Amino acid sequence: MHDELFTAVFGGADDTLVRLLRADPAGAVCAVDAEGRTALYAAAVGDRPSAVRLLLAAGADPQRACGEDAGDLPLCGAASGGHTEVVRALLAAGAEVDLREAYGFTALAWAAVQGFADTLEALLEAGADPDLPGPGGERPLVLAARRGSAAAVRALLRHGAGSGDPGGREAALAEARHWLGRDVERELRQGLAAAYGEGFETVVRRTVADGAESVTVELLRDGAPVAGRAAGTGHAAVATVLEAGLGVRAGYEELARRALRCRDPARDDWREAVTALAALPVEETFQVAAVWCRTAEEWRGTLAADVLAELPARAGLSGRAVEALREVLAAVPAPRTPAPAALVGAVVRALGRHGCRPGDVSRHAGHPDPEVRRRVAAAPPLAGEQGLGTLIALATDLDPAVRRTAVTALAATDGAEGRVREVLARRLRDPDDATAAEAATGLARRGDERAVAALARLLARADPGGTAWARAREAVALVPDGPARRELERTPPRRG
């Protein structure tokens, strides 16, 4: 039975697991495999939330330690892998949130070491002590800072980490600064070499998700993994977040260095630097950004535009900001046609923020990068009469996100009623349901009967958990009260 039980857990065969639990619930929840792991622990580390719930319902103890020397806890196993749904299930079943397992680890320490922000949030919401020391007496905030996860640090700070620990936030900031500019991959390689010696094949993986990059270095022998270590590279973002929490002001050039080192506006290192720059005195920040706008450095110009996009749109500033932004693209060395996408996208967003002329953004509507075109479509100046031609053209773009943005803007505009109605009507059968839903919303807002059939089709076929269905459901309220509206309100969502 035990082999079948663990095979069912690892393979996600819930029907088999249910059968085994019905046949012998006590035997199933007490069973251990060759390594001394319980089925609940195996399900927790394997990220099998449905199996975890079945085992808990059958009487499995969420706090039973297992494994070698009974040192492994299900909650810690789940937290170490970032399995947030499993963590919530175990907590709901009574797992003690701050219970320690072997080597002094708590679930919170595991999540901090690995940089799993969602898991940290679940544990902290359940009452985990944000300052409870982990192995070696180090606080979770220091562990998360070492990992280089700005999201994990933000989660801990939201729950008061370091507020009751004199010097706790300063220690975390010192840890982040220690890693600033260091080669994470090299550090991981050196650490593995010191622990395991030489003579291994080394494999390096880099992944980027949710604004952060992670580096994993594994040692292989005969193709099989022997050991591995991982770390994030977002230490610049971590330092910037902690400085903001401590009221420490980093200089303009230091913040610029942090952003320019990663050269990726989607990464935390860049975004946190932009946020910190925009939080400095407005006029002083504008003057610095204006100087950066006149440089011939592509990424510094991109940073300047992103900073200007965060400054308040107000008289006396916006006009000067638009003039500075016009200088950014002029400073790019020729021949750079088309101009770099990140730079143009940042400039377009900032121009839209500060109320430029429609022509300032519409000139980029033909840029080959779809994100640039999407930002053009989203720019507020195009919503006026002078920008409608550009929006109408973008409503037929090959990229669905660009079309959707343009159609959304057209649906909300009040100008050129006849032209706009016909463009929206042509998009009612757009292959992208979300675009069709925006078109139907715009027509329903105008009392156009063509919206009814489109809404009926979307309500019947679109994914009930998706944005298109939700948008169509909202648009039903715009249809005049009567039989057509009542029929739409009764339309059941699709199944499966």
TAWOUR-V631087 format. One record per pair of residues at least 24 apart in sequence whose C-alpha atoms are under 10 Angstrom apart, sorted by the first residue. I is the first residue (numbers start at 1). GAP is how many residues later the second one is. D is the distance in whole Angstrom. If there is no record, write none. Layout:
I,GAP,D
I,GAP,D
//
This chain:
1,26,9
1,27,8
1,30,9
2,25,9
2,26,7
2,28,10
2,29,7
2,30,7
2,31,7
2,32,10
2,37,9
3,28,10
3,29,10
3,30,8
3,31,10
5,24,10
5,26,9
5,27,10
5,28,9
5,34,8
6,25,9
6,26,9
6,27,7
6,31,10
6,32,9
6,33,6
6,34,10
6,36,8
6,37,9
7,32,10
8,31,10
8,35,10
8,43,9
9,30,7
9,31,9
9,33,7
9,34,6
9,35,10
9,37,8
9,38,10
9,39,7
9,41,10
9,42,6
9,43,9
9,46,10
10,29,9
10,32,7
10,33,7
10,35,10
10,36,7
10,37,9
10,38,8
10,41,9
11,32,10
11,35,9
11,37,9
12,31,9
12,34,9
12,35,10
12,36,7
12,37,10
12,38,8
12,39,7
13,37,10
13,38,9
14,34,10
14,36,7
14,37,6
14,40,8
15,36,10
17,34,8
17,37,8
17,38,9
18,33,9
18,36,7
18,37,9
18,40,9
21,33,8
21,34,8
21,36,10
21,37,7
21,38,10
22,36,9
24,34,10
25,30,9
25,32,10
25,33,6
25,34,8
25,35,9
26,32,8
26,33,8
26,34,8
28,27,8
28,30,9
28,31,10
28,32,9
29,26,7
29,27,8
29,29,7
29,30,7
29,31,5
29,32,8
30,29,9
30,30,7
30,31,9
30,34,10
32,34,8
32,35,9
33,34,9
34,33,9
35,31,9
35,32,6
35,33,7
36,29,10
36,30,6
36,31,4
36,32,7
36,33,9
36,34,8
36,36,10
37,28,9
37,29,5
37,30,5
37,31,8
37,33,9
37,35,8
37,36,10
37,37,10
38,26,9
38,27,9
38,28,6
38,29,8
38,34,10
38,35,10
38,36,9
39,27,10
39,35,10
40,24,9
40,26,10
40,33,10
40,34,7
40,35,10
40,50,10
41,24,8
41,25,8
41,26,9
41,31,8
41,32,7
41,33,5
41,34,8
41,35,9
41,36,7
41,37,8
42,32,8
42,35,9
42,36,9
43,31,8
43,34,9
43,35,9
43,43,9
44,29,9
44,30,6
44,31,7
44,32,9
44,33,6
44,34,5
44,35,9
44,36,10
44,37,9
44,39,8
44,41,10
44,42,6
44,43,8
44,45,10
44,46,9
45,28,10
45,29,7
45,30,9
45,31,9
45,32,5
45,33,5
45,34,8
45,35,8
45,36,7
45,37,9
45,38,8
45,41,9
46,31,9
46,32,8
46,35,8
46,37,9
46,40,10
47,30,9
47,31,7
47,32,10
47,34,8
47,35,9
47,36,6
47,37,9
47,38,8
47,39,7
47,40,9
48,30,10
48,35,9
48,37,9
48,38,7
49,29,10
49,34,8
49,35,9
49,36,6
49,37,5
49,38,9
49,39,9
49,40,7
49,41,9
50,35,9
50,36,8
50,39,9
51,35,9
52,33,10
52,34,7
52,35,10
52,37,7
52,38,8
53,33,8
53,36,7
53,37,8
53,39,10
53,40,9
56,33,9
56,34,8
56,37,7
57,36,9
59,34,10
60,33,10
61,29,9
61,32,9
61,33,9
61,34,8
62,27,9
62,28,6
62,29,8
62,30,10
62,31,7
62,32,7
62,33,5
62,34,9
63,27,9
63,28,10
63,30,10
63,31,8
63,32,6
63,33,7
63,34,10
63,36,8
64,31,9
65,36,8
65,37,9
66,35,10
68,34,10
69,33,9
70,31,9
70,32,8
71,29,9
71,30,5
71,31,5
71,32,8
71,33,10
71,34,10
72,28,9
72,29,6
72,30,6
72,31,10
72,33,10
73,26,9
73,27,8
73,28,6
73,29,9
73,32,10
73,33,9
73,34,9
74,27,10
74,33,9
75,24,9
75,25,10
75,26,10
75,31,9
75,32,6
75,33,10
75,35,10
75,48,10
76,24,8
76,25,7
76,26,10
76,29,8
76,30,6
76,31,4
76,32,8
76,33,9
76,34,7
76,35,8
77,24,10
77,29,10
77,30,8
77,33,8
77,34,10
78,29,8
78,32,9
78,33,9
78,41,9
79,27,9
79,28,5
79,29,7
79,30,9
79,31,6
79,32,5
79,33,9
79,35,9
79,37,8
79,39,10
79,40,6
79,41,8
79,43,10
79,44,9
80,25,10
80,26,10
80,27,7
80,28,9
80,29,9
80,30,5
80,31,6
80,32,9
80,33,8
80,34,7
80,35,9
80,36,8
80,39,9
81,29,8
81,30,8
81,33,8
81,35,8
81,38,9
82,28,9
82,29,7
82,30,10
82,32,8
82,33,9
82,34,6
82,35,8
82,36,8
82,37,6
82,38,9
83,28,10
83,33,9
83,35,9
83,36,7
84,27,10
84,32,9
84,33,9
84,34,7
84,35,5
84,36,9
84,37,9
84,38,7
84,39,9
85,33,10
85,34,8
85,37,9
86,33,10
87,32,7
87,33,10
87,35,7
87,36,8
88,31,9
88,34,7
88,35,8
88,37,10
88,38,9
91,31,9
91,32,8
91,35,7
92,34,9
96,30,9
96,31,10
96,32,9
97,26,7
97,27,9
97,29,7
97,30,7
97,31,6
97,32,9
98,25,9
98,28,10
98,29,9
98,30,6
98,31,7
98,32,10
98,34,8
99,29,10
100,34,9
100,35,10
102,33,9
103,31,9
103,32,6
103,33,9
104,29,9
104,30,6
104,31,5
104,32,8
104,33,9
105,28,9
105,29,5
105,30,6
105,31,9
106,26,9
106,27,9
106,28,6
106,29,9
106,34,10
107,27,9
108,24,8
108,25,9
108,26,8
108,31,10
108,32,7
108,48,10
109,24,8
109,25,5
109,26,8
109,29,9
109,30,8
109,31,6
109,32,9
109,34,7
109,35,9
110,24,8
110,25,10
110,30,9
110,33,9
110,34,10
111,29,9
111,32,9
111,33,8
111,41,8
112,27,9
112,28,6
112,29,7
112,30,9
112,31,6
112,32,5
112,33,8
112,34,9
112,35,8
112,37,9
112,40,7
112,41,8
112,43,10
112,44,9
113,27,8
113,28,9
113,29,9
113,30,5
113,31,6
113,32,9
113,33,8
113,34,6
113,35,9
113,36,9
113,39,9
113,117,10
113,118,9
114,29,9
114,30,7
114,32,10
114,33,7
114,34,9
114,35,9
114,38,9
114,116,8
114,117,8
114,118,9
115,28,8
115,29,6
115,30,9
115,31,9
115,32,6
115,33,8
115,34,5
115,35,8
115,36,8
115,37,5
115,38,8
115,99,10
115,116,9
115,117,8
116,28,9
116,31,10
116,33,8
116,35,8
116,36,6
116,37,10
116,39,10
117,27,9
117,32,8
117,33,9
117,34,6
117,35,4
117,36,8
117,37,8
117,38,6
117,39,8
118,33,9
118,34,8
118,37,8
119,33,9
119,36,10
120,31,10
120,32,7
120,33,10
120,35,7
120,36,7
120,39,10
121,31,8
121,33,10
121,34,6
121,35,8
121,37,9
121,38,9
122,33,10
124,31,8
124,32,8
124,34,9
124,35,7
124,36,10
125,34,8
127,32,9
128,31,9
129,27,10
129,30,9
129,31,9
129,32,8
130,25,10
130,26,6
130,27,9
130,28,10
130,29,7
130,30,7
130,31,5
130,32,8
130,33,10
130,34,10
131,25,9
131,28,10
131,29,9
131,30,6
131,31,6
131,32,9
131,33,8
131,34,7
131,37,8
132,29,9
132,33,10
138,30,10
138,33,10
138,34,10
139,26,9
139,29,8
139,30,10
139,32,9
139,33,9
140,28,10
140,32,9
141,27,8
141,28,7
141,30,9
141,31,6
141,32,9
141,34,10
141,101,10
142,26,8
142,27,8
142,28,9
142,29,7
142,30,4
142,31,8
142,32,9
142,33,7
142,34,8
143,29,8
143,32,9
143,33,10
144,28,8
144,31,10
144,32,9
144,88,10
144,91,10
144,94,9
145,24,10
145,26,9
145,27,6
145,28,7
145,29,9
145,30,6
145,31,5
145,32,9
145,33,10
145,34,9
145,87,9
145,89,9
145,90,7
145,91,10
145,92,10
145,93,6
145,94,8
145,97,9
146,26,8
146,27,9
146,28,10
146,29,6
146,30,6
146,31,9
146,32,9
146,33,7
146,85,8
146,86,8
146,87,9
146,88,9
146,89,8
146,92,9
147,28,10
147,29,9
147,32,9
147,67,9
147,83,8
147,84,5
147,85,5
147,86,8
147,87,8
147,88,8
147,91,9
148,27,9
148,28,7
148,31,8
148,32,9
148,36,10
148,64,9
148,65,9
148,66,9
148,83,7
148,84,5
148,85,5
148,86,4
148,87,4
148,88,8
148,89,8
148,90,6
148,91,9
149,27,10
149,62,10
149,63,7
149,64,9
149,65,9
149,82,9
149,83,6
149,84,8
149,85,6
149,86,7
149,87,10
149,88,8
149,89,7
149,119,9
150,61,9
150,62,8
150,82,9
150,83,10
150,84,6
150,85,7
150,86,9
150,87,6
150,88,5
150,89,8
150,90,9
150,91,7
150,92,9
150,118,7
150,119,9
150,122,9
151,59,9
151,60,9
151,61,9
151,83,9
151,86,9
151,87,8
151,90,10
151,117,9
152,86,9
153,84,10
153,85,7
153,86,10
153,88,8
153,89,8
154,84,8
154,87,7
154,88,9
154,91,10
157,84,9
157,85,9
157,88,8
169,73,7
169,74,9
169,76,8
169,77,8
170,72,8
170,73,9
170,76,8
172,66,9
172,67,8
172,70,8
173,62,9
173,65,8
173,66,6
173,67,9
173,68,9
173,69,6
173,70,7
173,73,9
174,65,8
174,68,10
175,60,9
175,63,10
175,64,9
176,58,9
176,59,5
176,60,7
176,61,9
176,62,6
176,63,5
176,64,9
176,66,9
177,58,7
177,59,7
177,61,9
177,62,6
177,63,10
178,57,9
178,61,10
179,54,9
179,55,9
179,56,6
179,57,8
179,60,10
180,53,9
180,54,9
180,55,6
180,56,6
180,57,10
180,58,10
180,59,8
180,78,9
181,52,9
181,54,8
181,55,8
181,76,10
181,77,9
181,80,8
182,51,9
182,53,9
183,50,9
184,30,9
184,31,7
184,32,10
184,33,10
184,46,9
184,47,7
184,48,8
184,49,7
185,29,10
185,30,7
185,31,8
185,32,7
185,44,10
185,45,9
185,46,8
185,47,10
185,48,9
186,31,9
187,30,10
187,44,10
188,27,9
188,28,8
188,29,7
188,30,9
188,40,9
188,41,6
188,42,7
188,43,8
189,27,10
189,28,7
189,29,9
189,30,9
189,39,9
189,40,9
191,37,10
191,38,9
192,25,8
192,26,9
192,27,8
192,35,8
192,36,7
192,37,8
193,26,9
195,32,10
196,30,9
196,31,8
200,25,10
200,26,9
200,27,10
201,24,9
201,25,10
202,25,10
202,26,9
203,25,9
204,24,10
204,25,10
204,26,10
205,25,9
206,24,10
206,25,10
206,26,9
207,25,9
208,24,10
208,25,10
208,58,10
208,59,9
209,57,10
209,58,9
210,56,9
210,57,8
210,58,8
211,53,9
211,54,9
211,55,6
211,56,4
211,57,5
211,58,8
211,59,9
211,60,9
212,25,9
212,54,9
212,55,6
212,56,6
212,57,8
213,54,8
213,55,9
213,56,10
233,29,9
233,35,10
233,36,9
234,24,10
234,28,9
234,33,8
234,34,7
234,35,6
234,36,10
235,33,9
235,34,8
236,25,9
236,26,9
236,32,8
236,33,5
236,34,9
236,36,8
236,37,8
237,30,9
237,31,6
237,32,4
237,33,7
237,34,8
237,35,6
237,36,7
238,30,9
238,31,8
238,34,8
239,30,9
239,33,9
239,34,10
240,28,10
240,29,8
240,31,10
240,32,6
240,33,7
240,34,10
240,35,9
240,36,7
241,27,10
241,28,10
241,31,7
241,32,9
241,34,10
241,35,8
243,33,9
244,28,10
244,31,10
244,32,7
244,35,9
249,27,9
249,28,10
249,30,10
249,31,8
250,26,8
250,27,9
250,30,10
251,25,10
251,26,9
251,29,10
252,24,9
252,25,7
252,28,9
252,32,10
252,33,8
252,36,8
252,37,10
253,24,10
253,35,10
256,43,10
256,44,8
256,47,8
256,48,9
257,43,9
259,40,9
259,41,9
259,44,8
260,39,7
260,40,7
260,42,10
260,43,8
261,38,10
263,35,10
263,36,7
263,37,9
263,39,9
263,40,9
263,79,10
264,35,9
264,38,10
264,39,10
264,78,8
265,34,10
265,37,9
265,38,8
265,41,9
265,77,8
265,78,10
265,81,9
266,76,10
270,33,8
270,36,10
271,32,10
271,35,9
271,36,10
273,30,9
273,34,9
274,29,7
274,30,9
274,31,10
274,32,7
274,33,6
274,34,9
274,35,10
274,36,8
275,31,9
275,32,8
275,35,8
275,36,10
276,31,9
277,26,10
277,27,10
277,29,10
277,30,7
277,31,10
277,33,9
277,34,10
278,28,9
278,29,6
278,30,8
278,31,9
278,32,6
278,33,6
278,34,9
279,28,10
279,31,9
279,32,9
280,31,10
281,30,10
282,26,10
282,29,7
282,30,8
282,35,9
283,28,9
283,34,8
285,26,9
286,25,8
286,31,8
286,34,9
286,35,8
286,38,9
287,33,10
287,34,10
287,37,10
289,32,9
289,35,8
289,36,10
290,30,9
290,31,8
290,33,9
290,34,6
290,35,8
290,37,9
290,38,9
291,33,8
291,36,10
291,37,10
292,32,9
292,35,10
292,36,8
293,28,10
293,30,10
293,31,6
293,32,7
293,33,9
293,34,6
293,35,5
293,36,8
293,37,9
293,38,8
293,39,10
294,30,8
294,31,9
294,32,10
294,33,6
294,34,6
294,35,9
294,36,8
294,37,6
294,38,9
295,32,9
295,33,8
295,34,10
295,35,10
295,36,6
295,37,8
295,38,10
296,32,8
296,33,9
296,34,9
296,35,5
296,36,5
296,37,6
297,31,9
297,34,8
297,35,7
297,36,9
298,30,9
298,31,9
298,33,9
298,34,7
298,35,9
298,41,9
298,42,8
298,44,9
298,45,7
298,46,10
299,41,9
299,43,8
299,44,7
300,28,10
300,43,9
301,24,9
301,26,9
301,27,6
301,28,8
301,30,9
301,31,9
301,41,10
301,42,7
301,43,10
301,45,9
301,46,9
302,26,8
302,27,10
302,38,9
302,39,10
302,40,7
302,41,5
302,42,8
302,43,8
302,44,6
302,45,7
303,39,10
303,40,8
303,43,8
303,44,10
304,24,9
304,39,9
304,42,9
304,43,9
304,46,10
305,38,8
305,39,9
305,40,9
305,41,5
305,42,5
305,43,9
305,44,8
305,45,6
305,46,9
306,36,10
306,37,9
306,39,9
306,40,5
306,41,7
306,42,10
306,43,8
306,44,7
307,39,9
307,43,8
308,38,9
308,39,9
308,41,9
308,42,6
308,43,9
308,45,9
308,46,9
309,37,8
309,38,8
309,39,9
309,40,6
309,41,4
309,42,7
309,43,8
309,44,6
309,45,8
310,39,10
310,40,8
310,43,8
310,44,10
311,39,9
311,42,9
311,43,9
312,41,8
312,42,8
313,37,10
313,39,10
313,40,7
313,41,5
313,42,8
314,39,10
314,40,8
314,41,10
315,39,9
317,37,8
318,32,10
318,33,9
318,35,8
318,36,5
318,37,7
318,38,9
319,32,10
319,35,7
319,36,8
319,37,8
320,34,9
321,29,8
321,30,8
321,32,10
321,33,7
321,34,10
321,35,9
322,25,9
322,28,8
322,29,6
322,30,9
322,31,9
322,32,7
322,33,8
322,34,6
322,35,9
322,38,9
323,28,9
323,33,9
324,27,10
325,25,8
325,26,7
325,31,10
325,35,10
326,25,9
326,30,10
326,34,8
337,30,9
338,26,9
338,28,9
338,29,7
338,30,8
338,31,9
339,25,10
339,28,8
339,29,10
340,27,10
340,29,9
340,32,10
341,26,8
341,27,8
341,28,6
341,29,9
341,30,8
341,31,6
341,32,10
342,27,9
342,29,9
342,30,8
343,29,9
344,25,10
344,27,10
344,28,7
344,29,10
344,31,9
344,32,10
345,24,9
345,25,10
345,26,7
345,27,5
345,28,8
345,29,9
345,30,6
345,31,8
346,26,9
346,29,9
347,25,10
347,28,10
348,24,8
348,25,9
348,26,10
348,27,7
348,28,6
348,29,10
348,30,9
348,31,7
349,26,6
349,27,8
349,29,8
349,30,7
349,31,9
350,29,9
351,25,10
351,28,8
351,29,9
351,30,9
352,24,8
352,26,8
352,27,5
352,28,6
352,29,6
352,30,9
353,26,8
353,27,8
353,28,9
354,26,9
354,27,9
355,24,9
355,25,8
355,26,6
356,24,9
356,25,7
356,26,10
357,24,6
357,25,9
357,29,9
357,30,9
358,24,6
358,25,9
358,26,8
358,27,9
358,28,7
358,29,6
358,30,9
358,32,9
359,27,8
359,28,8
359,31,9
361,26,9
361,29,10
362,24,10
362,25,7
362,26,10
362,27,9
362,28,6
362,29,9
363,27,9
364,26,10
365,25,7
365,26,9
365,28,9
365,29,7
365,32,10
366,24,10
366,27,10
366,28,9
366,31,10
369,30,10
370,27,9
370,28,9
370,29,7
370,30,9
370,31,8
370,32,7
371,28,9
371,30,8
371,31,8
372,30,9
373,24,9
373,26,9
373,28,9
373,29,6
373,30,9
373,32,9
373,33,9
374,25,9
374,26,10
374,27,7
374,28,4
374,29,8
374,30,9
374,31,6
374,32,8
375,27,8
375,30,8
375,31,10
376,26,9
376,29,9
376,30,9
377,24,10
377,25,7
377,26,8
377,27,9
377,28,6
377,29,5
377,30,9
377,31,9
377,32,7
377,33,10
378,24,9
378,26,10
378,27,6
378,28,7
378,29,10
378,30,9
378,31,7
379,26,10
379,27,10
379,30,9
380,29,9
382,24,9
382,27,8
382,28,9
382,31,10
383,26,6
383,27,7
383,28,10
383,29,8
383,30,6
383,31,9
383,32,8
384,26,10
384,29,7
384,30,8
384,31,7
384,32,10
385,28,9
385,29,9
385,30,6
385,31,7
386,29,10
388,25,9
388,27,8
388,28,8
388,31,9
388,32,8
389,30,10
389,31,10
391,29,10
391,32,10
392,27,9
392,28,8
392,31,7
392,32,9
393,30,10
395,28,8
395,29,9
395,31,10
395,32,8
395,40,9
396,27,9
396,30,9
396,31,8
396,34,10
399,33,10
400,30,9
400,31,8
400,32,6
400,33,10
400,34,9
400,35,7
401,31,9
401,33,9
401,34,8
402,33,9
403,24,9
403,27,9
403,29,9
403,31,10
403,32,7
403,33,10
404,26,9
404,28,8
404,29,9
404,30,7
404,31,4
404,32,8
404,33,9
404,34,7
404,35,9
405,29,10
405,30,8
405,33,9
406,29,9
406,32,10
406,33,10
407,27,10
407,28,7
407,29,9
407,30,10
407,31,6
407,32,6
407,33,10
407,34,10
407,35,8
408,26,10
408,27,8
408,28,10
408,29,9
408,30,6
408,31,7
408,33,9
408,34,8
409,29,9
409,30,10
409,33,9
410,28,9
410,29,8
410,32,8
411,27,7
411,28,6
411,29,9
411,30,7
411,31,4
411,32,7
411,33,9
411,34,8
411,35,9
412,26,9
412,27,10
412,29,9
412,30,7
412,31,10
412,33,9
412,34,10
413,29,9
414,32,10
417,29,9
421,25,8
421,27,8
421,29,10
424,26,10
424,27,9
425,25,7
425,26,8
425,29,9
427,27,10
428,25,9
428,26,6
428,27,9
428,29,10
428,30,10
429,25,8
429,28,10
429,29,10
432,36,9
433,24,10
433,25,7
433,28,9
433,29,7
433,30,9
433,33,10
433,34,9
433,35,6
433,36,8
433,38,10
433,39,10
434,24,9
434,28,9
434,32,9
434,33,6
434,34,4
434,35,8
434,36,9
434,37,8
434,38,9
435,33,8
435,36,10
436,32,8
436,35,10
436,36,9
437,25,10
437,30,9
437,31,6
437,32,8
437,33,9
437,34,6
437,35,5
437,36,9
437,37,10
437,38,8
438,30,8
438,33,7
438,34,8
438,37,9
439,33,10
440,31,9
440,32,8
440,35,8
440,36,10
441,30,8
441,31,7
441,32,10
441,33,8
441,34,5
441,35,8
441,36,10
441,37,8
441,38,9
442,33,9
442,36,9
443,32,9
443,35,9
443,36,9
444,31,7
444,32,8
444,33,9
444,34,6
444,35,6
444,36,9
445,30,8
445,31,10
445,32,9
445,33,6
445,34,7
445,35,10
446,32,9
446,33,9
447,31,8
447,32,7
447,33,7
448,31,9
448,32,10
449,30,8
449,31,10
449,35,9
451,24,9
451,25,9
451,27,10
451,28,8
452,24,8
452,27,8
452,32,7
452,33,8
452,35,10
452,36,8
453,31,9
453,35,9
455,24,10
455,33,7
455,36,10
456,28,10
456,29,10
456,31,8
456,32,6
456,33,9
456,34,10
456,35,7
456,36,10
457,31,10
457,34,9
458,33,10
458,35,9
458,36,10
459,29,8
459,30,9
459,31,10
459,32,7
459,33,7
459,34,6
459,35,8
460,28,10
460,31,7
460,32,7
460,33,5
460,34,6
460,35,9
461,31,10
461,32,7
461,33,6
461,34,9
462,31,8
462,32,7
462,33,10
463,30,8
463,31,7
463,32,9
463,33,9
464,28,10
464,29,6
464,30,7
464,31,9
464,32,10
465,28,10
469,24,8
//
